[in-house]
Amino acid sequence: MGMWSLDRVDTPALVVDLDTVERNLHRVHRQAQEAGLALWPHTKTHKAPWLARRQLELGARGLTVAKLGEAEVLRDAGLGPFLVHYPLVGETKARRLADLLATGAQVQVALDSPQAADTVAEGARQAGAEVGVLVEVDTGMHRVGVAPGPQVVELSRYVHRRPGLRFLGLTSYAGHVSAAPDEEGRRQVLRQEREILQRMRHELERQGLTPQVVSVGGTHHAARMEELAGVATHLRPGTYVYNDRTILLAGSCREDDLAASVLVTVVSRHDRWAVVDGGSKAFSSDAHREGGYGLVMGRPKLRLTRLSEEHGILEWEDGAEPPRLGERLRIVPNHICTVVNLFDRAWAVRGEEVERVFAVSARGKSQ
Ligand SMILES: Cc1ncc(COP(=O)(O)O)c(C=O)c1O
């Protein structure tokens, strides 16, 4: 039963459509199961314990996080196990990892250097625990990850020999898939990732270090699971819960699958433009190469063309119905993960009725 109508919610507000979220979860979880892939969803998208719990209920084996602080929030909600998919480097991280392990949390870490392996081993030692490790391979994004080659075997062996660590296998994030110009380009990125991971796995097998896990990300992968066949064992989609304009424009979801938007009000009207009460503090500054900062739901001829902190500039094509002063619009952002991180709470709706309000408890956990 609805509590109140969305009309009464102050703006700007993060709005989540529950039916669409459920459909997104069911679809991807079913497809992963059919493909024999273990799901470890990346929780950085929703940062909300109730959604992480739902992902586990629907068959996820564990939860991926980027930050220890995110894992702490989810652990406090009784959830886990965790994959910290971020290199932990330095004494402070070792201590915090030890604190997390000391509460009984099961933790795996992805890393790309002996220094990070030492940090994780020190955390494991302090807590008297063992930590599973995935060695991250750079499959073309050129962010983190060991360059494919003998260095991957060397680091895997280092991890294998290090007390407190258990070498589990390989991981990769080919995030550059969203920058590919077309579908053939996107598939090319995924095939290159598969080829590199296959080669690295064979090399490890030859050296007696058979990886149990080969983990890949994300929502673009989830939409093209056939490209992962034969090498991936684990999948880490994050954005699939909500989707966003970037995922839509890459053909990795349908318009019906867009579950989250920012509700804004038109606060100023001019001849050729209007202003809404959400700027970069509501939409983040994440751009898209096609221009614009979001997709105005139900009003495809309106474009969010410019942002300052608290103002969003809407423009429209000749002949389009301009927005009215006071009109409320729902705008799907380019990148939902950075947007979610800007809001304390989200309004969960069915249709136009608010069913519940939930806290984005792991927002701002940048450590
Ligand atoms: C390491 C890693 N894995 C998985 C994901 C999830 O990818 P997506 O948000 O496309 O679902 C991300 C997203 O940034 C990531 O950085």
The ligand as an SDF file (V2000), in Angstrom:
LIG
                    3D

 16 16  0  0  0  0  0  0  0  0999 V2000
   36.2650   -3.4590  -10.5380 C   0  0  0  0  0  0  0  0  0  0  0  0
   34.8450   -3.3080  -10.9580 C   0  0  0  0  0  0  0  0  0  0  0  0
   34.0670   -4.3990  -11.0740 N   0  0  0  0  0  0  0  0  0  0  0  0
   32.7770   -4.3260  -11.4360 C   0  0  0  0  0  0  0  0  0  0  0  0
   32.1880   -3.1150  -11.7100 C   0  0  0  0  0  0  0  0  0  0  0  0
   30.7390   -3.0520  -12.1060 C   0  0  0  0  0  0  0  0  0  0  0  0
   30.5490   -2.6110  -13.4010 O   0  0  0  0  0  0  0  0  0  0  0  0
   29.1890   -1.9510  -13.8870 P   0  0  0  0  0  0  0  0  0  0  0  0
   28.9830   -0.7510  -13.0520 O   0  0  0  0  0  0  0  0  0  0  0  0
   29.3720   -1.6760  -15.3360 O   0  0  0  0  0  0  0  0  0  0  0  0
   28.1190   -2.9420  -13.6760 O   0  0  0  0  0  0  0  0  0  0  0  0
   32.9640   -1.9420  -11.6240 C   0  0  0  0  0  0  0  0  0  0  0  0
   32.3960   -0.6350  -11.9510 C   0  0  0  0  0  0  0  0  0  0  0  0
   33.0040    0.3860  -11.9790 O   0  0  0  0  0  0  0  0  0  0  0  0
   34.3250   -2.0440  -11.2320 C   0  0  0  0  0  0  0  0  0  0  0  0
   35.0960   -0.9610  -11.0910 O   0  0  0  0  0  0  0  0  0  0  0  0
  1  2  1  0
  2  3  1  0
  2 15  2  0
  3  4  2  0
  4  5  1  0
  5  6  1  0
  5 12  2  0
  6  7  1  0
  7  8  1  0
  8  9  2  0
  8 10  1  0
  8 11  1  0
 12 13  1  0
 12 15  1  0
 13 14  2  0
 15 16  1  0
M  END
$$$$
